[in-house]
Amino acid sequence: MIWRPLSLMLGQTTLGAVWLGPLPDMADRLFVGHMLMHVMVVAVAAPLLAIGLAGGRFDFSNRIPFLFSPILASVIELFVVWAWHMPALHHAARTSQSAELLEQASYLFVGLLVWLAAFGGVRHQRALAGIAGLLLTSMHMTLLGVLLAMSSRPLFEHTGSALSGMSPLEDQQMGGVIMLAFGGSAYLIGGLYLLFGLLQDKRNAFSVS
């Protein structure tokens, strides 16, 4: 199907734009930059890559079904994402290139894990679990966004906050809004898409019978 290689190409292009463009430098100076990188990797590039890989030779969801359980994948992503938003690890990723590479690689890994768990393999056999996994991920992404956006004190310090005209708290709150608007909603849309497909399959089966 032509849309799968197209999706794979768009996912790779997105990663190239995120990692080779101005965002890494912006992320070192502003929390908003970090959050833009984060959501672009896990909520844009990862689903595009997963759609492109689904059903192909590099779709490992059927070969390692335990690891690609949608609920387990969501829980793994929760721990990885929340760990990198602990102040100490977040600071390390902003001041060390090797830590930043590890951060971004882990975001891509867990992003692919969640999206392939939902969309890979034989989709109709895992649709319900995929819906649950994506909705669970949407919930914990939304919760993280709310905590960052509603915080009354800055948890992170970035050198560019003052130069941008924002206080560190405003920078952090804006990052939380980005997580809310794009991070949580991407997984919610993915879950609703799977639900629509499941209902359509049920309707078609009922019509045939």
C-alpha positions as CSV (number, residue, x, y, z in Angstrom):
1,M,0.0,0.0,0.0
2,I,1.4,3.3,-1.1
3,W,0.4,5.2,2.1
4,R,2.7,3.0,4.3
5,P,6.0,4.0,2.6
6,L,4.6,7.6,2.5
7,S,3.9,7.5,6.2
8,L,7.4,6.1,6.9
9,M,9.0,8.8,4.8
10,L,7.0,11.5,6.6
11,G,8.0,10.1,10.0
12,Q,11.7,10.1,9.0
13,T,11.4,13.6,7.6
14,T,9.8,14.7,10.9
15,L,12.6,13.2,12.9
16,G,15.2,14.9,10.7
17,A,13.5,18.3,11.1
18,V,13.3,17.8,14.9
19,W,16.8,16.6,15.5
20,L,18.7,18.5,12.8
21,G,16.8,21.8,12.9
22,P,16.8,24.6,15.4
23,L,14.8,22.8,18.1
24,P,17.7,21.1,20.0
25,D,19.4,24.5,20.5
26,M,16.0,25.9,21.6
27,A,15.4,23.0,24.0
28,D,18.7,23.7,25.7
29,R,17.6,27.3,26.4
30,L,13.8,27.0,26.8
31,F,11.5,24.4,28.3
32,V,9.1,25.2,25.5
33,G,11.7,24.0,23.0
34,H,12.2,20.7,24.9
35,M,8.4,20.1,24.9
36,L,8.1,20.8,21.2
37,M,10.9,18.2,20.6
38,H,9.2,15.8,22.9
39,V,5.7,15.9,21.3
40,M,7.0,16.0,17.8
41,V,8.9,12.7,18.4
42,V,6.3,10.7,20.4
43,A,3.1,12.2,19.0
44,V,4.0,12.9,15.3
45,A,7.1,11.0,14.2
46,A,6.4,7.8,16.1
47,P,2.8,7.2,14.9
48,L,3.9,8.0,11.3
49,L,6.8,5.5,11.6
50,A,4.5,2.9,13.3
51,I,1.9,3.2,10.5
52,G,4.7,2.8,7.9
53,L,6.2,-0.2,9.7
54,A,2.9,-2.0,10.6
55,G,2.6,-5.3,8.9
56,G,6.1,-5.2,7.4
57,R,9.3,-7.1,8.1
58,F,10.3,-4.6,10.9
59,D,7.0,-4.9,12.7
60,F,8.0,-6.9,15.8
61,S,4.6,-6.6,17.5
62,N,3.7,-10.2,16.6
63,R,7.1,-11.6,17.3
64,I,7.4,-10.2,20.8
65,P,3.7,-10.0,21.8
66,F,4.5,-9.6,25.5
67,L,6.6,-6.5,25.1
68,F,4.1,-5.0,22.6
69,S,1.1,-5.5,24.9
70,P,-0.6,-2.0,24.6
71,I,-1.1,-1.6,28.3
72,L,2.4,-2.6,29.2
73,A,3.8,-0.3,26.4
74,S,1.8,2.6,27.9
75,V,3.1,1.9,31.4
76,I,6.7,1.7,30.1
77,E,6.2,5.1,28.3
78,L,4.8,6.6,31.5
79,F,7.9,5.7,33.5
80,V,10.3,6.9,30.8
81,V,8.5,10.2,30.1
82,W,8.0,11.0,33.7
83,A,11.5,10.1,34.6
84,W,13.0,12.5,32.0
85,H,10.8,15.2,33.5
86,M,12.4,14.9,36.9
87,P,14.5,18.0,37.4
88,A,17.8,16.2,37.8
89,L,17.4,14.1,34.6
90,H,15.9,17.0,32.7
91,H,18.9,19.2,33.6
92,A,21.3,16.5,32.6
93,A,19.7,16.2,29.1
94,R,20.0,20.0,28.7
95,T,23.7,20.2,29.7
96,S,25.1,16.9,28.3
97,Q,24.9,15.9,24.7
98,S,25.1,12.2,25.5
99,A,22.2,12.5,28.0
100,E,20.2,14.4,25.4
101,L,20.8,11.7,22.8
102,L,19.7,9.1,25.4
103,E,16.6,11.1,26.2
104,Q,15.6,11.5,22.6
105,A,16.3,7.9,21.7
106,S,14.2,6.7,24.7
107,Y,11.4,9.0,23.6
108,L,11.5,7.5,20.1
109,F,11.7,3.9,21.5
110,V,8.7,4.2,23.8
111,G,6.7,6.2,21.2
112,L,7.2,3.4,18.6
113,L,6.5,0.8,21.3
114,V,3.1,2.3,22.1
115,W,2.0,3.1,18.6
116,L,3.1,-0.3,17.1
117,A,1.5,-2.1,20.1
118,A,-1.8,-0.4,19.0
119,F,-1.5,-0.4,15.2
120,G,1.0,-3.2,14.4
121,G,0.4,-6.9,13.8
122,V,-3.2,-8.0,13.1
123,R,-5.0,-4.9,14.2
124,H,-8.5,-6.2,14.7
125,Q,-7.1,-8.9,17.1
126,R,-5.7,-6.2,19.4
127,A,-8.1,-3.3,18.8
128,L,-9.6,-3.2,22.2
129,A,-6.3,-3.4,24.0
130,G,-4.9,-0.8,21.6
131,I,-7.7,1.6,22.4
132,A,-7.1,1.1,26.1
133,G,-3.3,1.6,25.8
134,L,-3.7,4.8,23.8
135,L,-6.3,6.2,26.1
136,L,-4.2,5.4,29.1
137,T,-1.2,7.1,27.5
138,S,-3.4,10.1,26.7
139,M,-4.4,10.3,30.3
140,H,-0.9,10.3,31.7
141,M,0.4,12.7,29.1
142,T,-2.6,15.0,29.9
143,L,-1.9,14.7,33.7
144,L,1.8,15.7,33.1
145,G,0.7,18.6,31.0
146,V,-1.7,19.8,33.7
147,L,0.9,19.5,36.5
148,L,3.4,21.6,34.4
149,A,0.8,24.1,33.3
150,M,-0.8,24.6,36.7
151,S,2.4,24.6,38.8
152,S,2.9,27.6,41.0
153,R,6.7,27.4,41.0
154,P,9.3,26.6,38.3
155,L,10.7,23.0,38.4
156,F,13.3,23.7,35.7
157,E,15.8,26.5,35.0
158,H,16.6,27.4,31.4
159,T,19.1,30.1,30.5
160,G,16.9,31.5,27.7
161,S,13.8,32.2,29.6
162,A,14.7,35.8,30.5
163,L,16.0,36.5,27.0
164,S,12.7,35.2,25.5
165,G,10.7,37.7,27.6
166,M,9.2,34.8,29.7
167,S,9.9,34.0,33.3
168,P,11.0,30.4,34.1
169,L,7.5,29.7,35.4
170,E,5.8,31.0,32.3
171,D,8.2,29.0,30.1
172,Q,7.3,25.9,32.0
173,Q,3.6,26.6,31.9
174,M,3.7,27.1,28.2
175,G,5.4,23.8,27.8
176,G,2.7,22.2,29.8
177,V,0.1,23.7,27.5
178,I,1.9,22.3,24.5
179,M,1.9,18.8,26.2
180,L,-1.9,19.2,26.8
181,A,-2.7,20.4,23.4
182,F,-0.6,18.1,21.3
183,G,0.7,15.3,23.5
184,G,-2.5,14.0,25.1
185,S,-4.7,14.7,22.1
186,A,-2.6,12.7,19.6
187,Y,-3.1,9.5,21.6
188,L,-6.8,10.3,22.2
189,I,-7.3,10.7,18.4
190,G,-5.4,7.4,17.8
191,G,-7.7,5.6,20.3
192,L,-10.8,7.1,18.7
193,Y,-9.6,6.0,15.2
194,L,-9.1,2.4,16.4
195,L,-12.6,2.5,18.0
196,F,-14.1,3.8,14.8
197,G,-12.4,1.0,12.8
198,L,-13.6,-1.6,15.3
199,L,-17.2,-0.4,15.1
200,Q,-17.0,-0.3,11.3
201,D,-15.7,-4.0,11.3
202,K,-18.6,-5.0,13.6
203,R,-21.1,-3.2,11.4
204,N,-19.7,-4.9,8.2
205,A,-19.8,-8.3,9.9
206,F,-23.4,-7.7,11.0
207,S,-24.4,-6.7,7.5
208,V,-22.8,-9.8,6.0
209,S,-24.5,-12.1,8.5
